[in-house]
Each structure stands twice: as structure tokens, then as C-alpha cells.
């Protein structure tokens, strides 16, 4: 590997913004702490871990269980 790379002529990915959308969501502290702990264990940002979990729920068509 080189010690330094020249990105001065690099081009940003024009599709990067459309890949994910920033939203505001209210999540309780215990849930955030849980995902932060899990994220630390696997070495991912906790927001990415939450996204992966939600995607898995979506793809498996998991139904919510209300008490």
C-alpha cells in the first residue's frame, strides 16, 4: 500500500445519497443501549446494526407481537 493517495481528481458516487435516507426516530434509551452494546461486540456502528435488524425483519416478513 502507498503511504498517501491522491484523491484530488476523485468523483463522488452520484448514487450514494439515494442509497439511504436520514430520518428522525424516537427510540427509548434501553433500546439504544442494547444496540450500542451489540454493535460494540460485532464492530459495527449501532445505527448500521439497527438498519440491518430492520432490513432482516422486512425481508423475512416478520410480524410484530403486541402484548
PQR file of N, CA, C, O and H, with PARSE charges and radii, in Angstrom:
ATOM      1  N   UNK A   1       0.828  -1.188   0.000 -0.4000 1.5000
ATOM      2  CA  UNK A   1       0.000   0.000   0.000 -0.0000 2.0000
ATOM      3  C   UNK A   1       0.868   1.246   0.000  0.5500 1.7000
ATOM      4  O   UNK A   1       1.964   1.276   0.560 -0.5500 1.4000
ATOM      5  N   UNK A   2       0.347   2.248  -0.635 -0.4000 1.5000
ATOM      6  CA  UNK A   2       1.049   3.524  -0.635 -0.0000 2.0000
ATOM      7  C   UNK A   2       0.833   4.224   0.698  0.5500 1.7000
ATOM      8  O   UNK A   2      -0.144   3.961   1.400 -0.5500 1.4000
ATOM      9  H   UNK A   2      -0.544   2.224  -1.090  0.4000 1.0000
ATOM     10  N   UNK A   3       1.750   5.112   1.037 -0.4000 1.5000
ATOM     11  CA  UNK A   3       1.586   5.899   2.258 -0.0000 2.0000
ATOM     12  C   UNK A   3       0.559   6.995   2.049  0.5500 1.7000
ATOM     13  O   UNK A   3      -0.095   7.429   2.997 -0.5500 1.4000
ATOM     14  H   UNK A   3       2.544   5.325   0.466  0.4000 1.0000
ATOM     15  N   UNK A   4       0.417   7.442   0.815 -0.4000 1.5000
ATOM     16  CA  UNK A   4      -0.519   8.519   0.519 -0.0000 2.0000
ATOM     17  C   UNK A   4      -1.161   8.289  -0.841  0.5500 1.7000
ATOM     18  O   UNK A   4      -0.527   7.781  -1.765 -0.5500 1.4000
ATOM     19  H   UNK A   4       0.948   7.089   0.045  0.4000 1.0000
ATOM     20  N   UNK A   5      -2.414   8.668  -0.947 -0.4000 1.5000
ATOM     21  CA  UNK A   5      -3.144   8.558  -2.202 -0.0000 2.0000
ATOM     22  C   UNK A   5      -3.644   9.938  -2.599  0.5500 1.7000
ATOM     23  O   UNK A   5      -3.931  10.776  -1.744 -0.5500 1.4000
ATOM     24  H   UNK A   5      -2.929   9.081  -0.196  0.4000 1.0000
ATOM     25  N   UNK A   6      -3.745  10.163  -3.906 -0.4000 1.5000
ATOM     26  CA  UNK A   6      -4.212  11.452  -4.413 -0.0000 2.0000
ATOM     27  C   UNK A   6      -5.669  11.328  -4.850  0.5500 1.7000
ATOM     28  O   UNK A   6      -5.970  10.706  -5.869 -0.5500 1.4000
ATOM     29  H   UNK A   6      -3.512   9.482  -4.600  0.4000 1.0000
ATOM     30  N   UNK A   7      -6.569  11.926  -4.070 -0.4000 1.5000
ATOM     31  CA  UNK A   7      -7.988  11.893  -4.389 -0.0000 2.0000
ATOM     32  C   UNK A   7      -8.471  13.225  -4.966  0.5500 1.7000
ATOM     33  O   UNK A   7      -9.677  13.458  -5.055 -0.5500 1.4000
ATOM     34  H   UNK A   7      -6.325  12.431  -3.243  0.4000 1.0000
ATOM     35  N   UNK A   8      -7.553  14.088  -5.353 -0.4000 1.5000
ATOM     36  CA  UNK A   8      -7.944  15.411  -5.839 -0.0000 2.0000
ATOM     37  C   UNK A   8      -8.781  15.338  -7.121  0.5500 1.7000
ATOM     38  O   UNK A   8      -9.572  16.242  -7.389 -0.5500 1.4000
ATOM     39  H   UNK A   8      -6.574  13.899  -5.281  0.4000 1.0000
ATOM     40  N   UNK A   9      -8.618  14.285  -7.905 -0.4000 1.5000
ATOM     41  CA  UNK A   9      -9.390  14.140  -9.139 -0.0000 2.0000
ATOM     42  C   UNK A   9     -10.499  13.090  -8.979  0.5500 1.7000
ATOM     43  O   UNK A   9     -11.097  12.651  -9.961 -0.5500 1.4000
ATOM     44  H   UNK A   9      -7.976  13.550  -7.687  0.4000 1.0000
ATOM     45  N   UNK A  10     -10.758  12.701  -7.743 -0.4000 1.5000
ATOM     46  CA  UNK A  10     -11.794  11.704  -7.469 -0.0000 2.0000
ATOM     47  C   UNK A  10     -13.192  12.271  -7.683  0.5500 1.7000
ATOM     48  O   UNK A  10     -13.411  13.476  -7.565 -0.5500 1.4000
ATOM     49  H   UNK A  10     -10.273  13.058  -6.945  0.4000 1.0000
ATOM     50  N   UNK A  11     -14.109  11.409  -7.990 -0.4000 1.5000
ATOM     51  CA  UNK A  11     -15.503  11.798  -8.219 -0.0000 2.0000
ATOM     52  C   UNK A  11     -16.367  11.083  -7.181  0.5500 1.7000
ATOM     53  O   UNK A  11     -16.241   9.874  -6.987 -0.5500 1.4000
ATOM     54  H   UNK A  11     -13.931  10.430  -8.086  0.4000 1.0000
ATOM     55  N   UNK A  12     -17.245  11.838  -6.516 -0.4000 1.5000
ATOM     56  CA  UNK A  12     -18.157  11.234  -5.543 -0.0000 2.0000
ATOM     57  C   UNK A  12     -19.176  10.358  -6.254  0.5500 1.7000
ATOM     58  O   UNK A  12     -19.549  10.611  -7.400 -0.5500 1.4000
ATOM     59  H   UNK A  12     -17.347  12.820  -6.674  0.4000 1.0000
ATOM     60  N   UNK A  13     -19.613   9.334  -5.558 -0.4000 1.5000
ATOM     61  CA  UNK A  13     -20.628   8.443  -6.099 -0.0000 2.0000
ATOM     62  C   UNK A  13     -21.940   9.217  -6.215  0.5500 1.7000
ATOM     63  O   UNK A  13     -22.470   9.671  -5.201 -0.5500 1.4000
ATOM     64  H   UNK A  13     -19.310   9.129  -4.627  0.4000 1.0000
ATOM     65  N   UNK A  14     -22.475   9.377  -7.426 -0.4000 1.5000
ATOM     66  CA  UNK A  14     -23.712  10.159  -7.593 -0.0000 2.0000
ATOM     67  C   UNK A  14     -24.935   9.454  -7.016  0.5500 1.7000
ATOM     68  O   UNK A  14     -25.973  10.090  -6.831 -0.5500 1.4000
ATOM     69  H   UNK A  14     -22.045   9.007  -8.250  0.4000 1.0000
ATOM     70  N   UNK A  15     -24.841   8.169  -6.728 -0.4000 1.5000
ATOM     71  CA  UNK A  15     -25.971   7.407  -6.214 -0.0000 2.0000
ATOM     72  C   UNK A  15     -25.931   7.248  -4.696  0.5500 1.7000
ATOM     73  O   UNK A  15     -26.866   6.701  -4.111 -0.5500 1.4000
ATOM     74  H   UNK A  15     -23.998   7.652  -6.878  0.4000 1.0000
ATOM     75  N   UNK A  16     -24.876   7.711  -4.057 -0.4000 1.5000
ATOM     76  CA  UNK A  16     -24.702   7.489  -2.623 -0.0000 2.0000
ATOM     77  C   UNK A  16     -25.826   8.101  -1.798  0.5500 1.7000
ATOM     78  O   UNK A  16     -26.266   7.485  -0.827 -0.5500 1.4000
ATOM     79  H   UNK A  16     -24.117   8.156  -4.532  0.4000 1.0000
ATOM     80  N   UNK A  17     -26.296   9.269  -2.142 -0.4000 1.5000
ATOM     81  CA  UNK A  17     -27.363   9.917  -1.372 -0.0000 2.0000
ATOM     82  C   UNK A  17     -28.679   9.162  -1.463  0.5500 1.7000
ATOM     83  O   UNK A  17     -29.468   9.172  -0.519 -0.5500 1.4000
ATOM     84  H   UNK A  17     -25.939   9.770  -2.930  0.4000 1.0000
ATOM     85  N   UNK A  18     -28.917   8.515  -2.580 -0.4000 1.5000
ATOM     86  CA  UNK A  18     -30.192   7.823  -2.748 -0.0000 2.0000
ATOM     87  C   UNK A  18     -30.204   6.445  -2.094  0.5500 1.7000
ATOM     88  O   UNK A  18     -31.254   5.808  -2.017 -0.5500 1.4000
ATOM     89  H   UNK A  18     -28.275   8.507  -3.347  0.4000 1.0000
ATOM     90  N   UNK A  19     -29.060   5.982  -1.628 -0.4000 1.5000
ATOM     91  CA  UNK A  19     -28.997   4.662  -1.017 -0.0000 2.0000
ATOM     92  C   UNK A  19     -29.652   4.637   0.359  0.5500 1.7000
ATOM     93  O   UNK A  19     -30.318   3.661   0.705 -0.5500 1.4000
ATOM     94  H   UNK A  19     -28.207   6.499  -1.690  0.4000 1.0000
ATOM     95  N   UNK A  20     -29.478   5.671   1.130 -0.4000 1.5000
ATOM     96  CA  UNK A  20     -30.053   5.749   2.471 -0.0000 2.0000
ATOM     97  C   UNK A  20     -30.687   7.111   2.651  0.5500 1.7000
ATOM     98  O   UNK A  20     -30.313   8.087   2.001 -0.5500 1.4000
ATOM     99  H   UNK A  20     -28.937   6.464   0.849  0.4000 1.0000
ATOM    100  N   UNK A  21     -31.652   7.151   3.548 -0.4000 1.5000
ATOM    101  CA  UNK A  21     -32.371   8.388   3.815 -0.0000 2.0000
ATOM    102  C   UNK A  21     -32.280   8.704   5.299  0.5500 1.7000
ATOM    103  O   UNK A  21     -32.524   7.835   6.137 -0.5500 1.4000
ATOM    104  H   UNK A  21     -31.956   6.358   4.076  0.4000 1.0000
ATOM    105  N   UNK A  22     -31.936   9.924   5.625 -0.4000 1.5000
ATOM    106  CA  UNK A  22     -31.833  10.340   7.010 -0.0000 2.0000
ATOM    107  C   UNK A  22     -33.221  10.678   7.536  0.5500 1.7000
ATOM    108  O   UNK A  22     -33.959  11.442   6.914 -0.5500 1.4000
ATOM    109  H   UNK A  22     -31.738  10.630   4.944  0.4000 1.0000
ATOM    110  N   UNK A  23     -33.572  10.104   8.687 -0.4000 1.5000
ATOM    111  CA  UNK A  23     -34.866  10.370   9.314 -0.0000 2.0000
ATOM    112  C   UNK A  23     -34.655  10.645  10.794  0.5500 1.7000
ATOM    113  O   UNK A  23     -33.570  10.418  11.330 -0.5500 1.4000
ATOM    114  H   UNK A  23     -32.972   9.484   9.192  0.4000 1.0000
ATOM    115  N   UNK A  24     -35.688  11.132  11.443 -0.4000 1.5000
ATOM    116  CA  UNK A  24     -35.675  11.293  12.890 -0.0000 2.0000
ATOM    117  C   UNK A  24     -36.629  10.261  13.457  0.5500 1.7000
ATOM    118  O   UNK A  24     -37.770  10.147  13.007 -0.5500 1.4000
ATOM    119  H   UNK A  24     -36.569  11.316  11.008  0.4000 1.0000
ATOM    120  N   UNK A  25     -36.164   9.509  14.444 -0.4000 1.5000
ATOM    121  CA  UNK A  25     -36.983   8.469  15.053 -0.0000 2.0000
ATOM    122  C   UNK A  25     -36.726   8.482  16.553  0.5500 1.7000
ATOM    123  O   UNK A  25     -35.592   8.663  16.995 -0.5500 1.4000
ATOM    124  H   UNK A  25     -35.238   9.602  14.809  0.4000 1.0000
ATOM    125  N   UNK A  26     -37.762   8.294  17.314 -0.4000 1.5000
ATOM    126  CA  UNK A  26     -37.630   8.283  18.770 -0.0000 2.0000
ATOM    127  C   UNK A  26     -37.514   6.842  19.248  0.5500 1.7000
ATOM    128  O   UNK A  26     -38.411   6.026  19.037 -0.5500 1.4000
ATOM    129  H   UNK A  26     -38.683   8.147  16.954  0.4000 1.0000
ATOM    130  N   UNK A  27     -36.395   6.549  19.892 -0.4000 1.5000
ATOM    131  CA  UNK A  27     -36.118   5.210  20.421 -0.0000 2.0000
ATOM    132  C   UNK A  27     -35.745   5.367  21.883  0.5500 1.7000
ATOM    133  O   UNK A  27     -34.969   6.253  22.242 -0.5500 1.4000
ATOM    134  H   UNK A  27     -35.667   7.212  20.063  0.4000 1.0000
ATOM    135  N   UNK A  28     -36.303   4.499  22.734 -0.4000 1.5000
ATOM    136  CA  UNK A  28     -36.026   4.644  24.160 -0.0000 2.0000
ATOM    137  C   UNK A  28     -34.571   4.304  24.484  0.5500 1.7000
ATOM    138  O   UNK A  28     -33.902   3.593  23.734 -0.5500 1.4000
ATOM    139  H   UNK A  28     -36.934   3.779  22.442  0.4000 1.0000
ATOM    140  N   UNK A  29     -34.103   4.821  25.605 -0.4000 1.5000
ATOM    141  CA  UNK A  29     -32.691   4.699  25.996 -0.0000 2.0000
ATOM    142  C   UNK A  29     -32.232   3.253  26.134  0.5500 1.7000
ATOM    143  O   UNK A  29     -31.107   2.921  25.760 -0.5500 1.4000
ATOM    144  H   UNK A  29     -34.647   5.399  26.215  0.4000 1.0000
ATOM    145  N   UNK A  30     -33.099   2.388  26.670 -0.4000 1.5000
ATOM    146  CA  UNK A  30     -32.719   0.979  26.858 -0.0000 2.0000
ATOM    147  C   UNK A  30     -32.471   0.286  25.523  0.5500 1.7000
ATOM    148  O   UNK A  30     -31.559  -0.531  25.402 -0.5500 1.4000
ATOM    149  H   UNK A  30     -34.013   2.658  26.973  0.4000 1.0000
ATOM    150  N   UNK A  31     -33.280   0.612  24.526 -0.4000 1.5000
ATOM    151  CA  UNK A  31     -33.124   0.014  23.205 -0.0000 2.0000
ATOM    152  C   UNK A  31     -31.828   0.494  22.551  0.5500 1.7000
ATOM    153  O   UNK A  31     -31.093  -0.296  21.957 -0.5500 1.4000
ATOM    154  H   UNK A  31     -34.022   1.276  24.624  0.4000 1.0000
ATOM    155  N   UNK A  32     -31.562   1.766  22.664 -0.4000 1.5000
ATOM    156  CA  UNK A  32     -30.314   2.303  22.104 -0.0000 2.0000
ATOM    157  C   UNK A  32     -29.107   1.680  22.796  0.5500 1.7000
ATOM    158  O   UNK A  32     -28.140   1.301  22.134 -0.5500 1.4000
ATOM    159  H   UNK A  32     -32.159   2.407  23.146  0.4000 1.0000
ATOM    160  N   UNK A  33     -29.156   1.574  24.116 -0.4000 1.5000
ATOM    161  CA  UNK A  33     -28.051   0.971  24.865 -0.0000 2.0000
ATOM    162  C   UNK A  33     -27.830  -0.476  24.431  0.5500 1.7000
ATOM    163  O   UNK A  33     -26.690  -0.920  24.291 -0.5500 1.4000
ATOM    164  H   UNK A  33     -29.941   1.882  24.653  0.4000 1.0000
ATOM    165  N   UNK A  34     -28.918  -1.206  24.220 -0.4000 1.5000
ATOM    166  CA  UNK A  34     -28.819  -2.602  23.774 -0.0000 2.0000
ATOM    167  C   UNK A  34     -28.097  -2.685  22.430  0.5500 1.7000
ATOM    168  O   UNK A  34     -27.158  -3.464  22.271 -0.5500 1.4000
ATOM    169  H   UNK A  34     -29.844  -0.845  24.334  0.4000 1.0000
ATOM    170  N   UNK A  35     -28.540  -1.877  21.464 -0.4000 1.5000
ATOM    171  CA  UNK A  35     -27.929  -1.923  20.136 -0.0000 2.0000
ATOM    172  C   UNK A  35     -26.497  -1.398  20.155  0.5500 1.7000
ATOM    173  O   UNK A  35     -25.660  -1.884  19.394 -0.5500 1.4000
ATOM    174  H   UNK A  35     -29.303  -1.244  21.593  0.4000 1.0000
ATOM    175  N   UNK A  36     -26.196  -0.422  21.001 -0.4000 1.5000
ATOM    176  CA  UNK A  36     -24.820   0.069  21.121 -0.0000 2.0000
ATOM    177  C   UNK A  36     -23.912  -1.025  21.669  0.5500 1.7000
ATOM    178  O   UNK A  36     -22.783  -1.191  21.207 -0.5500 1.4000
ATOM    179  H   UNK A  36     -26.876  -0.027  21.618  0.4000 1.0000
ATOM    180  N   UNK A  37     -24.407  -1.769  22.654 -0.4000 1.5000
ATOM    181  CA  UNK A  37     -23.625  -2.869  23.219 -0.0000 2.0000
ATOM    182  C   UNK A  37     -23.382  -3.956  22.175  0.5500 1.7000
ATOM    183  O   UNK A  37     -22.263  -4.448  22.030 -0.5500 1.4000
ATOM    184  H   UNK A  37     -25.324  -1.634  23.029  0.4000 1.0000
ATOM    185  N   UNK A  38     -24.432  -4.325  21.455 -0.4000 1.5000
ATOM    186  CA  UNK A  38     -24.294  -5.342  20.407 -0.0000 2.0000
ATOM    187  C   UNK A  38     -23.359  -4.864  19.298  0.5500 1.7000
ATOM    188  O   UNK A  38     -22.559  -5.638  18.774 -0.5500 1.4000
ATOM    189  H   UNK A  38     -25.341  -3.926  21.573  0.4000 1.0000
ATOM    190  N   UNK A  39     -23.467  -3.595  18.950 -0.4000 1.5000
ATOM    191  CA  UNK A  39     -22.628  -3.030  17.882 -0.0000 2.0000
ATOM    192  C   UNK A  39     -21.156  -3.046  18.276  0.5500 1.7000
ATOM    193  O   UNK A  39     -20.288  -3.315  17.446 -0.5500 1.4000
ATOM    194  H   UNK A  39     -24.117  -2.966  19.376  0.4000 1.0000
ATOM    195  N   UNK A  40     -20.881  -2.759  19.537 -0.4000 1.5000
ATOM    196  CA  UNK A  40     -19.500  -2.797  20.025 -0.0000 2.0000
ATOM    197  C   UNK A  40     -18.936  -4.209  19.915  0.5500 1.7000
ATOM    198  O   UNK A  40     -17.775  -4.396  19.551 -0.5500 1.4000
ATOM    199  H   UNK A  40     -21.586  -2.540  20.212  0.4000 1.0000
ATOM    200  N   UNK A  41     -19.755  -5.187  20.227 -0.4000 1.5000
ATOM    201  CA  UNK A  41     -19.312  -6.590  20.171 -0.0000 2.0000
ATOM    202  C   UNK A  41     -18.984  -7.043  18.755  0.5500 1.7000
ATOM    203  O   UNK A  41     -18.037  -7.803  18.551 -0.5500 1.4000
ATOM    204  H   UNK A  41     -20.698  -5.036  20.523  0.4000 1.0000
ATOM    205  N   UNK A  42     -19.761  -6.581  17.772 -0.4000 1.5000
ATOM    206  CA  UNK A  42     -19.530  -7.027  16.395 -0.0000 2.0000
ATOM    207  C   UNK A  42     -18.700  -6.050  15.578  0.5500 1.7000
ATOM    208  O   UNK A  42     -18.314  -6.358  14.450 -0.5500 1.4000
ATOM    209  H   UNK A  42     -20.530  -5.964  17.938  0.4000 1.0000
ATOM    210  N   UNK A  43     -18.422  -4.874  16.134 -0.4000 1.5000
ATOM    211  CA  UNK A  43     -17.566  -3.915  15.446 -0.0000 2.0000
ATOM    212  C   UNK A  43     -18.255  -3.123  14.349  0.5500 1.7000
ATOM    213  O   UNK A  43     -17.642  -2.798  13.332 -0.5500 1.4000
ATOM    214  H   UNK A  43     -18.736  -4.624  17.049  0.4000 1.0000
ATOM    215  N   UNK A  44     -19.538  -2.811  14.553 -0.4000 1.5000
ATOM    216  CA  UNK A  44     -20.293  -2.003  13.597 -0.0000 2.0000
ATOM    217  C   UNK A  44     -20.845  -0.774  14.307  0.5500 1.7000
ATOM    218  O   UNK A  44     -21.015  -0.802  15.526 -0.5500 1.4000
ATOM    219  H   UNK A  44     -20.036  -3.075  15.379  0.4000 1.0000
ATOM    220  N   UNK A  45     -21.128   0.296  13.584 -0.4000 1.5000
ATOM    221  CA  UNK A  45     -21.843   1.416  14.190 -0.0000 2.0000
ATOM    222  C   UNK A  45     -23.255   0.950  14.571  0.5500 1.7000
ATOM    223  O   UNK A  45     -23.869   0.168  13.846 -0.5500 1.4000
ATOM    224  H   UNK A  45     -20.989   0.319  12.594  0.4000 1.0000
ATOM    225  N   UNK A  46     -23.765   1.431  15.705 -0.4000 1.5000
ATOM    226  CA  UNK A  46     -25.062   0.940  16.180 -0.0000 2.0000
ATOM    227  C   UNK A  46     -26.203   1.278  15.230  0.5500 1.7000
ATOM    228  O   UNK A  46     -27.173   0.525  15.140 -0.5500 1.4000
ATOM    229  H   UNK A  46     -23.267   2.067  16.294  0.4000 1.0000
ATOM    230  N   UNK A  47     -26.102   2.399  14.519 -0.4000 1.5000
ATOM    231  CA  UNK A  47     -27.157   2.745  13.568 -0.0000 2.0000
ATOM    232  C   UNK A  47     -27.180   1.761  12.403  0.5500 1.7000
ATOM    233  O   UNK A  47     -28.250   1.423  11.895 -0.5500 1.4000
ATOM    234  H   UNK A  47     -25.314   3.011  14.592  0.4000 1.0000
ATOM    235  N   UNK A  48     -26.018   1.307  11.983 -0.4000 1.5000
ATOM    236  CA  UNK A  48     -25.946   0.299  10.922 -0.0000 2.0000
ATOM    237  C   UNK A  48     -26.539  -1.017  11.404  0.5500 1.7000
ATOM    238  O   UNK A  48     -27.213  -1.716  10.648 -0.5500 1.4000
ATOM    239  H   UNK A  48     -25.150   1.582  12.396  0.4000 1.0000
ATOM    240  N   UNK A  49     -26.285  -1.353  12.664 -0.4000 1.5000
ATOM    241  CA  UNK A  49     -26.828  -2.582  13.225 -0.0000 2.0000
ATOM    242  C   UNK A  49     -28.355  -2.521  13.296  0.5500 1.7000
ATOM    243  O   UNK A  49     -29.027  -3.501  12.972 -0.5500 1.4000
ATOM    244  H   UNK A  49     -25.737  -0.785  13.278  0.4000 1.0000
ATOM    245  N   UNK A  50     -28.903  -1.389  13.712 -0.4000 1.5000
ATOM    246  CA  UNK A  50     -30.357  -1.216  13.738 -0.0000 2.0000
ATOM    247  C   UNK A  50     -30.915  -1.349  12.328  0.5500 1.7000
ATOM    248  O   UNK A  50     -31.945  -1.994  12.132 -0.5500 1.4000
ATOM    249  H   UNK A  50     -28.357  -0.594  13.975  0.4000 1.0000
ATOM    250  N   UNK A  51     -30.256  -0.753  11.352 -0.4000 1.5000
ATOM    251  CA  UNK A  51     -30.702  -0.857   9.963 -0.0000 2.0000
ATOM    252  C   UNK A  51     -30.679  -2.308   9.490  0.5500 1.7000
ATOM    253  O   UNK A  51     -31.616  -2.756   8.829 -0.5500 1.4000
ATOM    254  H   UNK A  51     -29.419  -0.229  11.512  0.4000 1.0000
ATOM    255  N   UNK A  52     -29.626  -3.044   9.820 -0.4000 1.5000
ATOM    256  CA  UNK A  52     -29.548  -4.449   9.431 -0.0000 2.0000
ATOM    257  C   UNK A  52     -30.671  -5.265  10.064  0.5500 1.7000
ATOM    258  O   UNK A  52     -31.253  -6.135   9.417 -0.5500 1.4000
ATOM    259  H   UNK A  52     -28.866  -2.680  10.358  0.4000 1.0000
ATOM    260  N   UNK A  53     -30.972  -4.979  11.333 -0.4000 1.5000
ATOM    261  CA  UNK A  53     -32.037  -5.700  12.019 -0.0000 2.0000
ATOM    262  C   UNK A  53     -33.395  -5.400  11.377  0.5500 1.7000
ATOM    263  O   UNK A  53     -34.186  -6.312  11.138 -0.5500 1.4000
ATOM    264  H   UNK A  53     -30.499  -4.272  11.859  0.4000 1.0000
ATOM    265  N   UNK A  54     -33.659  -4.135  11.101 -0.4000 1.5000
ATOM    266  CA  UNK A  54     -34.926  -3.765  10.472 -0.0000 2.0000
ATOM    267  C   UNK A  54     -35.054  -4.368   9.078  0.5500 1.7000
ATOM    268  O   UNK A  54     -36.134  -4.807   8.683 -0.5500 1.4000
ATOM    269  H   UNK A  54     -33.016  -3.394  11.295  0.4000 1.0000
ATOM    270  N   UNK A  55     -33.951  -4.390   8.333 -0.4000 1.5000
ATOM    271  CA  UNK A  55     -33.967  -4.988   6.997 -0.0000 2.0000
ATOM    272  C   UNK A  55     -34.264  -6.482   7.095  0.5500 1.7000
ATOM    273  O   UNK A  55     -35.031  -7.017   6.294 -0.5500 1.4000
ATOM    274  H   UNK A  55     -33.073  -4.034   8.653  0.4000 1.0000
ATOM    275  N   UNK A  56     -33.658  -7.157   8.076 -0.4000 1.5000
ATOM    276  CA  UNK A  56     -33.911  -8.582   8.270 -0.0000 2.0000
ATOM    277  C   UNK A  56     -35.383  -8.827   8.583  0.5500 1.7000
ATOM    278  O   UNK A  56     -35.981  -9.769   8.063 -0.5500 1.4000
ATOM    279  H   UNK A  56     -33.036  -6.722   8.727  0.4000 1.0000
ATOM    280  N   UNK A  57     -35.968  -7.983   9.431 -0.4000 1.5000
ATOM    281  CA  UNK A  57     -37.402  -8.095   9.744 -0.0000 2.0000
ATOM    282  C   UNK A  57     -38.238  -7.925   8.485  0.5500 1.7000
ATOM    283  O   UNK A  57     -39.199  -8.662   8.264 -0.5500 1.4000
ATOM    284  H   UNK A  57     -35.481  -7.218   9.854  0.4000 1.0000
ATOM    285  N   UNK A  58     -37.874  -6.966   7.674 -0.4000 1.5000
ATOM    286  CA  UNK A  58     -38.610  -6.690   6.446 -0.0000 2.0000
ATOM    287  C   UNK A  58     -38.509  -7.860   5.471  0.5500 1.7000
ATOM    288  O   UNK A  58     -39.520  -8.309   4.929 -0.5500 1.4000
ATOM    289  H   UNK A  58     -37.094  -6.367   7.853  0.4000 1.0000
ATOM    290  N   UNK A  59     -37.287  -8.356   5.246 -0.4000 1.5000
ATOM    291  CA  UNK A  59     -37.071  -9.410   4.273 -0.0000 2.0000
ATOM    292  C   UNK A  59     -37.719 -10.723   4.690  0.5500 1.7000
ATOM    293  O   UNK A  59     -38.184 -11.484   3.841 -0.5500 1.4000
ATOM    294  H   UNK A  59     -36.466  -7.991   5.686  0.4000 1.0000
ATOM    295  N   UNK A  60     -37.752 -10.992   5.990 -0.4000 1.5000
ATOM    296  CA  UNK A  60     -38.361 -12.229   6.465 -0.0000 2.0000
ATOM    297  C   UNK A  60     -39.856 -12.049   6.755  0.5500 1.7000
ATOM    298  O   UNK A  60     -40.535 -12.980   7.187 -0.5500 1.4000
ATOM    299  H   UNK A  60     -37.374 -10.374   6.679  0.4000 1.0000
ATOM    300  N   UNK A  61     -40.350 -10.832   6.507 -0.4000 1.5000
ATOM    301  CA  UNK A  61     -41.762 -10.501   6.726 -0.0000 2.0000
ATOM    302  C   UNK A  61     -42.212 -10.849   8.138  0.5500 1.7000
ATOM    303  O   UNK A  61     -43.314 -11.353   8.361 -0.5500 1.4000
ATOM    304  H   UNK A  61     -39.797 -10.076   6.156  0.4000 1.0000
ATOM    305  N   UNK A  62     -41.322 -10.563   9.083 -0.4000 1.5000
ATOM    306  CA  UNK A  62     -41.599 -10.824  10.494 -0.0000 2.0000
ATOM    307  C   UNK A  62     -42.755  -9.967  10.963  0.5500 1.7000
ATOM    308  O   UNK A  62     -42.793  -8.771  10.674 -0.5500 1.4000
ATOM    309  H   UNK A  62     -40.428 -10.154   8.903  0.4000 1.0000
ATOM    310  N   UNK A  63     -43.690 -10.549  11.677 -0.4000 1.5000
ATOM    311  CA  UNK A  63     -44.845  -9.820  12.195 -0.0000 2.0000
ATOM    312  C   UNK A  63     -44.578  -9.394  13.638  0.5500 1.7000
ATOM    313  O   UNK A  63     -43.946 -10.124  14.401 -0.5500 1.4000
ATOM    314  H   UNK A  63     -43.659 -11.521  11.912  0.4000 1.0000
ATOM    315  N   UNK A  64     -45.056  -8.227  14.000 -0.4000 1.5000
ATOM    316  CA  UNK A  64     -44.905  -7.741  15.369 -0.0000 2.0000
ATOM    317  C   UNK A  64     -45.846  -8.481  16.292  0.5500 1.7000
ATOM    318  O   UNK A  64     -46.963  -8.837  15.914 -0.5500 1.4000
ATOM    319  H   UNK A  64     -45.570  -7.633  13.380  0.4000 1.0000
ATOM    320  N   UNK A  65     -45.377  -8.710  17.518 -0.4000 1.5000
ATOM    321  CA  UNK A  65     -46.201  -9.358  18.532 -0.0000 2.0000
ATOM    322  C   UNK A  65     -46.503  -8.311  19.600  0.5500 1.7000
ATOM    323  O   UNK A  65     -45.598  -7.864  20.305 -0.5500 1.4000
ATOM    324  H   UNK A  65     -44.470  -8.421  17.825  0.4000 1.0000
ATOM    325  N   UNK A  66     -47.756  -7.922  19.719 -0.4000 1.5000
ATOM    326  CA  UNK A  66     -48.154  -6.955  20.727 -0.0000 2.0000
ATOM    327  C   UNK A  66     -48.674  -7.688  21.951  0.5500 1.7000
ATOM    328  O   UNK A  66     -49.396  -8.680  21.841 -0.5500 1.4000
ATOM    329  H   UNK A  66     -48.490  -8.285  19.146  0.4000 1.0000
ATOM    330  N   UNK A  67     -48.302  -7.193  23.105 -0.4000 1.5000
ATOM    331  CA  UNK A  67     -48.735  -7.841  24.357 -0.0000 2.0000
ATOM    332  C   UNK A  67     -50.145  -7.484  24.715  0.5500 1.7000
ATOM    333  O   UNK A  67     -50.659  -7.944  25.735 -0.5500 1.4000
ATOM    334  H   UNK A  67     -47.716  -6.387  23.195  0.4000 1.0000
TER
END
